[in-house]
């Protein structure tokens, strides 16, 4: 990306509303050439904001002793310092002192947040399909990381005043949904015939370092998300879904051909395409589209489509694509803390050949 492009990414970044610390540090990095150069070492396509902040967070969670830790609730708890006049200086000094270790993380890791709240997208897609077909469904997630959201049917999920799913699950996802009555019946899901994930570098939930990296990508202030992640990792480690290592642009058609022919397939990706290098995105899109060759497909994408929700909140569009074309069916927080349905969500899914 280069230093100029990296600096601009930090300067223009949005969506860090739940982390006052990271919101402040975006400007600190953008104005510090040494930090920009360090962040530019992230792997091609990776968002350098998430990558750099995750690498620093991992070192602190691993026990590196430094005054910077005092600003991280994830490290010191409720006594964490609020952002102040010293924050940028302390962060900069830490990054320069540990530049080699940070660079090593950036060179080897991918941004894989596995925000478990996003499992609502998968469950929503299954419910939309159940409303129009009784056929078993194949579920595919592109950029699935450890596959946590592929186990959406194993979790309890509360939206509005209703809770669906497994009431005994150790994972309880809660999403604020005004006008929850506009959602399809999330309690009625189709039979799942096959589940598969595709990821460039899927983490191994039995590996302590991989689990630590996923934890480090949760923002310092977001303790409920960290707890939810830990619970989901325990559940999924006991019965992991099938996850294939590879680039959907290269293996999508092959994976699609291996699914049961003729069955509807739900293909989901959330905050994945934004990490694909711009020149590779047409190939990414073609790899996703390949899943429509073997059966009717519903494609749900939550990416960097910035929208204003009906309430006036800034969020991202959840885009549904079926045989009739694409439409935005909801506006959501990037981490699915909330979701606001749009009228288009009430349009029935059309199964058939995609345009």
C-alpha positions in Angstrom: 0.0 0.0 0.0 2.9 2.4 0.7 3.3 5.0 3.4 1.1 7.7 1.8 -1.8 5.3 1.3 -1.4 3.8 4.8 -1.4 7.2 6.4 -4.6 8.1 4.5 -6.3 4.8 5.7 -5.6 5.8 9.3 -6.7 9.4 8.7 -10.0 8.4 7.0 -10.9 5.3 9.1 -14.4 5.0 10.5 -16.3 2.5 12.6 -14.2 2.7 15.8 -17.1 4.1 17.8 -16.8 1.5 20.6 -13.1 2.2 21.2 -12.2 5.7 22.3 -8.6 4.6 22.5 -8.3 3.4 18.9 -10.2 6.4 17.7 -7.6 8.6 19.2 -4.7 6.5 18.0 -5.8 6.6 14.4 -4.7 10.3 14.2 -1.5 9.5 16.2 -0.4 7.0 13.7 -1.4 9.0 10.7 0.8 11.9 11.8 3.8 9.7 12.8 5.9 8.6 9.7 7.7 5.9 11.7 4.4 4.4 12.8 3.0 4.6 9.3 6.0 2.8 7.9 5.6 0.1 10.5 1.8 -0.3 9.8 2.6 -0.5 6.0 4.3 -3.8 6.7 0.8 -5.5 7.0 0.2 -8.2 4.5 -1.2 -7.2 1.1 -4.9 -6.4 1.3 -5.0 -6.3 5.1 -6.4 -3.2 6.7 -3.4 -1.7 8.5 -5.5 -0.1 11.3 -6.8 -3.5 12.6 -3.5 -5.2 12.0 -1.3 -2.7 13.8 -3.7 -2.3 16.8 -4.1 -6.0 17.0 -0.3 -6.6 17.0 0.2 -4.1 19.8 -2.7 -5.5 21.8 -1.3 -9.0 21.5 2.0 -8.0 23.0 0.3 -6.3 25.9 -2.0 -9.3 26.5 1.1 -11.5 26.4 2.4 -9.7 29.4 4.8 -7.1 27.9 5.3 -4.6 30.7 4.9 -1.0 29.6 3.1 2.2 30.7 0.9 1.8 27.6 -0.9 -1.1 29.3 -2.5 1.4 31.7 -4.7 2.6 28.8 -6.1 -0.9 28.0 -9.1 -2.1 30.0 -8.5 -5.5 28.6 -5.2 -5.6 30.5 -5.7 -3.6 33.6 -9.5 -3.6 33.9 -11.7 -0.8 35.2 -8.7 1.2 36.4 -7.6 1.9 32.8 -6.7 5.5 32.1 -8.8 7.5 29.8 -7.2 9.0 26.7 -5.1 12.0 27.7 -2.3 14.2 26.5 0.2 11.4 27.1 -1.5 8.6 25.2 0.0 9.2 21.8 3.5 9.6 23.1 3.3 6.4 25.1 1.8 4.5 22.2 4.5 5.8 19.8 7.3 4.9 22.2 6.0 1.4 22.7 5.7 0.8 18.9 9.2 1.9 18.3 10.6 0.0 21.2 9.0 -3.2 20.0 9.0 -2.6 16.3 10.7 -5.9 15.4 8.1 -7.9 17.2 5.2 -5.9 15.8 6.6 -6.2 12.3 6.9 -10.0 12.7 3.2 -10.2 13.6 2.2 -7.9 10.7 4.2 -10.0 8.3 2.6 -13.3 9.4 -0.9 -12.7 10.6 -4.2 -11.9 8.8 -7.0 -9.8 10.3 -9.5 -12.3 11.5 -11.9 -10.9 14.1 -14.6 -13.6 14.2 -17.1 -11.2 15.8 -19.6 -13.8 17.0 -22.5 -11.3 16.8 -22.2 -11.6 13.1 -23.6 -15.2 13.3 -26.9 -13.4 13.2 -26.2 -12.8 9.4 -26.0 -16.6 8.9 -29.1 -17.3 10.9 -31.0 -14.6 9.1 -30.0 -16.0 5.8 -31.2 -19.5 6.8 -34.5 -18.1 8.0 -35.0 -16.2 4.7 -34.4 -19.4 2.8 -36.7 -21.5 5.1 -39.5 -19.0 4.3 -39.4 -19.9 0.6 -38.2 -23.5 0.4 -38.4 -26.8 2.4 -35.2 -28.1 0.8 -32.0 -28.7 2.8 -29.5 -25.9 2.5 -25.8 -25.8 2.1 -24.0 -23.1 4.1 -20.8 -21.5 2.9 -18.8 -18.7 4.6 -16.0 -17.0 2.8 -13.3 -15.5 5.1 -14.7 -17.7 7.9 -11.5 -17.5 10.1 -12.0 -20.3 12.7 -15.5 -21.0 11.5 -17.2 -19.7 14.7 -20.1 -18.1 12.8 -20.7 -21.4 10.9 -22.1 -22.8 14.1 -24.8 -20.1 14.4 -27.4 -22.9 15.0 -25.5 -23.9 18.1 -25.9 -20.6 19.9 -28.7 -18.8 21.8 -29.6 -15.5 20.0 -31.7 -12.7 21.5 -33.2 -10.0 19.3 -35.8 -7.7 20.5 -37.8 -9.5 23.2 -37.3 -13.0 21.7 -34.6 -15.6 22.2 -34.1 -18.4 19.7 -31.6 -21.2 19.2 -30.1 -23.5 21.9 -31.1 -22.2 25.3 -28.4 -24.4 26.9 -25.6 -23.0 24.8 -22.6 -21.4 26.5 -22.8 -18.8 23.7 -25.6 -16.2 24.0 -25.5 -13.6 21.2 -27.5 -10.4 21.9 -28.3 -7.9 19.1 -30.3 -4.8 19.4 -33.0 -4.9 16.7 -35.6 -2.2 16.7 -38.6 -3.3 14.7 -37.6 -7.0 15.2 -41.1 -7.9 13.9 -39.7 -7.2 10.4 -37.3 -10.1 10.7 -38.3 -13.5 9.4 -38.9 -16.3 11.9 -35.4 -16.9 13.3 -36.6 -20.0 15.2 -37.6 -21.8 12.0 -34.5 -22.9 10.1 -34.0 -25.4 7.2 -32.2 -28.6 7.5 -28.5 -28.0 6.8 -27.1 -30.4 4.3 -23.5 -29.2 4.3 -21.4 -26.6 6.0 -18.1 -25.4 4.7 -15.8 -22.4 5.3 -13.0 -20.9 3.1 -10.2 -18.9 4.6 -6.7 -17.8 3.5 -5.2 -18.9 6.8 -7.7 -20.5 9.1 -6.8 -20.3 12.8 -6.6 -23.6 14.7 -8.7 -23.3 17.9 -6.5 -26.0 19.6 -3.5 -23.7 19.2 -2.9 -21.2 22.0 -1.2 -18.7 19.8 -4.0 -18.7 17.2 -6.6 -18.2 20.0 -4.5 -15.4 21.4 -4.4 -13.6 18.1 -8.2 -13.8 17.7 -8.5 -12.4 21.2 -6.0 -9.5 20.5 -8.2 -8.4 17.5 -11.1 -7.7 19.9 -10.8 -4.0 20.9 -9.6 -3.2 24.4 -12.9 -1.7 25.7 -15.1 -4.5 24.3 -15.1 -7.0 27.2 -18.5 -8.5 26.3 -17.2 -9.4 22.8 -14.1 -10.9 24.3 -16.1 -13.1 26.6 -18.4 -14.1 23.7 -15.4 -15.0 21.6 -13.9 -17.1 24.3 -17.2 -19.0 24.8 -17.6 -19.6 21.1 -14.1 -20.9 20.7 -14.8 -23.5 23.4 -18.0 -24.6 21.7 -16.5 -24.8 18.2 -13.3 -26.4 19.3 -15.4 -29.4 20.4 -17.0 -29.8 17.0 -15.3 -27.7 14.4 -16.9 -27.2 11.0 -15.1 -28.1 7.8 -12.8 -25.2 6.9 -10.7 -25.2 3.8 -7.5 -23.2 3.4 -7.4 -21.2 0.2 -8.5 -18.2 -1.8 -12.1 -18.3 -3.0 -10.9 -16.8 -6.2 -8.9 -19.9 -6.8 -10.9 -22.7 -5.1 -14.5 -21.4 -5.1 -15.6 -23.2 -8.2 -14.1 -26.5 -7.0 -15.7 -26.2 -3.6 -19.0 -25.3 -5.2 -18.8 -28.4 -7.4 -18.4 -30.6 -4.3 -21.7 -29.4 -2.7 -24.8 -31.5 -3.2 -26.1 -30.6 -6.6 -29.3 -28.7 -6.9 -29.7 -27.7 -3.3 -30.0 -24.1 -2.3 -26.8 -22.6 -0.9 -26.4 -19.7 1.5 -23.1 -17.9 0.9 -22.0 -15.3 3.5 -19.1 -13.0 4.0 -18.7 -10.2 6.6 -15.8 -7.8 6.7 -13.9 -10.0 4.3 -13.9 -8.3 0.9 -12.5 -5.1 2.5 -9.3 -7.1 3.2 -8.9 -8.2 -0.4 -6.5 -6.2 -2.5 -8.5 -3.9 -4.8 -7.1 -5.5 -8.0 -8.1 -9.0 -6.7 -11.7 -8.1 -5.9 -13.2 -9.0 -9.3 -11.6 -12.4 -8.9 -13.0 -12.7 -5.4 -16.5 -11.8 -6.7 -16.2 -14.4 -9.4 -15.2 -17.0 -6.9 -18.3 -16.2 -4.8 -20.6 -16.2 -7.8 -19.3 -19.7 -8.7 -21.5 -21.1 -6.0 -24.6 -20.3 -8.0 -23.6 -22.7 -10.7 -24.6 -25.9 -8.7 -27.9 -24.6 -7.2 -29.9 -21.6 -6.3 -28.0 -19.2 -4.1 -28.7 -16.5 -1.6 -25.6 -14.3 -1.1 -25.4 -12.1 2.0 -22.5 -9.6 2.3 -21.7 -7.2 5.1 -18.8 -5.1 3.9 -17.8 -1.5 3.6 -21.1 -0.2 2.2 -21.6 2.8 4.4 -25.2 3.6 5.1 -27.4 5.7 7.4 -29.9 3.6 9.4 -33.6 4.6 9.7 -32.8 5.9 13.2 -30.1 8.1 11.8 -27.2 6.0 13.1 -24.3 5.4 10.8 -23.7 1.8 9.9 -23.1 -0.6 7.0 -25.5 -2.1 4.5 -26.3 -5.8 4.6 -26.7 -6.7 1.0 -28.7 -9.7 -0.2 -28.3 -11.1 -3.7 -30.7 -13.7 -5.2 -32.1 -14.5 -8.6 -33.8 -11.1 -8.8 -30.6 -9.1 -8.1 -29.1 -7.3 -5.2 -30.8 -5.1 -2.5 -29.8 -3.7 0.9 -32.0 -5.4 3.5 -30.7 -3.9 6.7 -28.2 -1.4 8.2 -26.0 -2.7 10.9 -23.2 -1.8 13.3 -20.0 -3.3 11.9 -19.8 -5.7 14.8 -23.6 -6.5 14.8 -24.2 -4.8 18.1 -27.4 -3.6 16.4 -29.3 -4.2 13.2 -32.1 -2.1 11.7 -34.2 -3.9 9.1 -35.2 -2.0 5.9 -38.5 -2.6 4.1 -36.5 -4.6 1.4 -36.1 -7.3 4.0 -39.7 -8.2 3.5 -39.2 -9.0 -0.2 -39.3 -12.8 -0.5 -36.1 -14.5 -1.7 -36.2 -15.6 -5.3 -34.5 -18.9 -6.0 -33.3 -19.6 -9.5 -30.5 -18.8 -11.8 -28.6 -15.6 -10.8 -28.5 -12.7 -13.2 
